[in-house]
Amino acid sequence: GDSTMMMVQYEMPGASEQTMEAIRQVRALCNEKCFLAGFSVLIKDTKDLVDQELPLYVALAVVLSLVVMGVAMESWVLPLAYLTCIGLAILYNFGTNIFLGEISYITKAIAAVLQLGVTMDYSIFLYHRYEEERDRYEDKRDAMAVAVQAAFTSLSSSSLTTIAGFLALCFMRLLLG
């Protein structure tokens, strides 16, 4: 009809930063009646959407975690302490990616929420075990030492499944992780 179709091929891999920048430049040259399609365009659109919505997902996870822990725990300070420690660990994790290399946008999108969920579970489990042991010992350090020993078997077996999941992300053949 009265339309034109062009095929653009990129020299770099489909998900590379150079290809993403080339797609941005092609879009800048086109008007609103121009549509781009293909795997690289889909990756760029998904990446842009994830970058835009990621803060919302993290904020929602933090708020819901605070609500659940606020209802389930006696102390209102403890949930704040947990989330502060976990937040610092997440920031440290993302900081290491600066000098260790680039990560996939999919991994970046799920890493914070996944780390929050995994470490929150372990922290709460250890806290409850500490509460059980605190009544048996005068010194809080002794109670914590016994709680760590008692929780070690459960936490280590649970962490093995988590480690296996993270290793699967590291060695994915589709390079999505």
BAGUGU-954425 format. One record per residue: y, z, x of N, C-alpha, C in turn. Coordinates in steps of 0.02 Angstrom, whole numbers, plus 50000, padded with zeros to 5 digits. Layout:
% BAGUGU-954425
YZXYZXYZX;...
END
This chain:
% BAGUGU-954425
499415000050041500005000050000500625000050043;501095004150026501715004650064501705010750110;501125012250137501045017950183500815015350250;500925019350300500705017750368500275023450393;499735021650426499295026750454499275025650530;499355031250566499315030950638498785035850662;498455034050715497955038550744498215040750812;498235047250822498475050150884497895053750917;497785052150980497265055551018497595059251076;497355065151088497635069451140497185069451201;497495069951259497115069951322496795076851334;497125082051311496895088851324496405090951268;496035096451278495585098851225495965100451161;495615100251106495915100851040496295107351027;496095112851059496415119251047496875121351104;497005116951152497425118851209498155119551188;498525123251228499235124151214499615117551218;499405113051262499735106551268499645102551204;499045102651175498925099051112499325102151055;499355108851054499745112251001500485110351006;500735109951067501435108051077501545100751057;501065096351072501115089351053501125088550977;500725092450942500725092250869501395094450842;501675099750872502335102150851502865096650861;502825093050916503305087750931503225081950882;502605080150865502485074750817502775076750749;502665082950729502935085250665503695085250664;504005086650721504735086650725505015079650715;504625074550734504855067550727504765064850657;504325067950618504145065350552504565068550497;504585065150440504925067950382504425071550337;504655073750277504225077650232503675073550200;503705066950205503185062650176502645060950227;502675063950285502195062750338501695068450339;501055066650340500525071750340500075070750401;499895076250432499445076050490498775078950470;498255076350498497585078750483497185078850547;496615082150545496175082350603496035089550624;495565090250668495345096850691495895100550728;496255097150771496785100450809497355102750764;497515098850713498045100750666497805106850626;497185106850606496905112550569496935118850612;496765118250676496795124050721497515126550726;497995121950735498695123950741498935127350677;498775124550619498995127650556498685134550547;498045135150563497705141650557498015146650606;498135144550668498425148950718499125151250696;499525146750671500195148550647500155153550589;499685152450544499595156950487499375163850510;498905164050558498665170450584499235174150619;499625170650660500185173850695500695176650646;500785173250590501265175350540501015181350500;500365181550484500105186750439499785192650476;499655192050540499325197350578499685204050572;500345204450580500665211050573500555214150504;500525210150452500395212650385499695215750381;499195212250409498505214850407498445221350445;498755221750504498715227850544499075233550508;499655232150480500025237350444499625239850384;499305235250348498895237150291498305241450312;497985239650368497415243550393497645250550413;498225251050445498475257650466498645261950405;498995259050356499175262850296498555265150258;498075260650249497465262550213497075267850251;497055267350318496715272450358497065279150351;497725279150352498095285350342497955288450274;497935284350223497805286850155497105289950152;496605286350176495915288850172495845295250213;496105295250274496045301350316496465307050288;497035305450258497445310750228497085314150171;496695310350133496315313250078495695316850104;495365314150155494725316750178494775322450227;495355323350260495405328550312495875334050289;495765339950317496175345750299496875345250328;496935342250386497565341950422497905335250411;498565335250406498935328950401499155326650470;499115331050520499305329250588498735325350622;498125327150607497545324050640497515316450628;497625313850567497635306550559498175303150600;498755306350605499295303550646499095303450720;498775308850742498555309050812498025303750826;497545302950780497035297750788497355290850793;497785289350745498075282650743498535281350803;498865286450827499285285650887498855284050948;498315287750957497865286551014497545279651009;497315277850950496995271350941497515265750949;498115266850924498655261850933498815260651006;498835265951046498955265151117498375261351151;497765262751129497185259151157497225251651139;497435250151079497505243151057498045239651098;498615243051108499145240151150498905238951221;498525243751248498245242951315497775236951317;497365236251266496895230751262497255223951262;497785223351221498165217151220498555216051284;498765221551316499125221051379498695218251435;498055220051434497605217451486497505209851479;497595207251418497515200051409498055195951443;498615199151458499155195651492498945193651562;498625198151599498435196451667497705194451674;497295195551624496595193351627496495186451598;496995183751566496935176951539497035176751465;497015170751438497155169551368496535171051326;496645173451265496095174551218496185169951159;495655168951123495665164851063496105167951010;496425163850970496835166450915496415170150863;495785168250857495335171650809495185178750835;495035179250899494905185850928495535190050924;496115187150938496745190750935496865193250863;496675189250815496795191150745496355197050723;495745197350747495295202650724495245208550771;495475207850832495365213050882495665219650863;496295219650841496625226050825496295229650767;496155226050714495845229150655495135231350671;494775227250709494095228950729494085235150773;494535235350822494565241150867494765247350827;495215246650780495415252350738494815255050699;494435250550668493865252650629493315255950670;493155252950726492615255550768492805262350798;493385262850828493555269150860493705274650810;493955272750751494085277750699493435281050678;492925277050669492265279550649492005284550700;492035282750763491785287150816492205293550821;492855292950814493295298750819493165303750763;493095301250703492975305750646492285309150653;491795305350675491125308250685491145313850736;491485312750792491535317950843491935323850819;492465322750781492865328150754492455332650708;492075329650664491675333650618491135337550656;490865334550706490375338150747490705344050783;491315342950807491695348350839491835354050790;492015352250729492145357350678491515361550664;490945358450665490315362050655490195366950713;490325364750773490195368850832490735374150845;491335373150819491885377850832491745384850805;491385385150749491225391650721490725395550764;490355392050804489825395250845490065397650913;490655395250935490895396951002491605399650999;491745404451041492425407151045492905402251078;492685399351132493105394751170493055387751140;493615384751125493625378051094493345372851142;493435373951207493165369151256492405369151256;492105375051248491375375451243491135371951180;491495372951125491305369651062491345362051070;491865359651103491935352451112491385349751158;491225353451211490695351251257490035350551220;489875355451179489245355251140489285349551089;489865348551058489945343251008489845336351040;490115335451100490025329051134489295327851150;488955333051174488245332351189487845330851126;487995334351072487635333351009487775326550979;488375324250986488565317750956488375311851000;488205313251062488085307851110487535303051088;486985305551065486425301251044486625296750986;486925299650935487125295750878487655290550896;488165292750934488705288250952488465282751000;488025284451046487795279351094487365274151060;486935276151013486535271050979486975266750933;487465269750902487925265850861488355261250904;488565263650962488985259551005488595253651036;487945254351043487555248651069487595242651022;487575243850957487645238250911488345235350914;488845239550923489535237050931489605232950994;489335235351049489365231751112489005225051106;488435224951073488075218551063488505213651023;488855216050973489295211750934489865209050976;490175213251018490715210951061490465206051114;489875207251141489595202551189489455195751157;489225195951094489125189551058489775185751052;490335189151040490985185851037491165182751105;490995186351159491165183951226490785177651245;490175176951222489755171351244489645166051190;490095165651143490025160651090490085153651119;489685149151096489695142251122490255138151091;490495140051032491025136150999491705137951027;491745142751072492355145051104492865147751055;492635149950997493085152850948493265159950967;492835163451003492955170351023493265170651090;
END
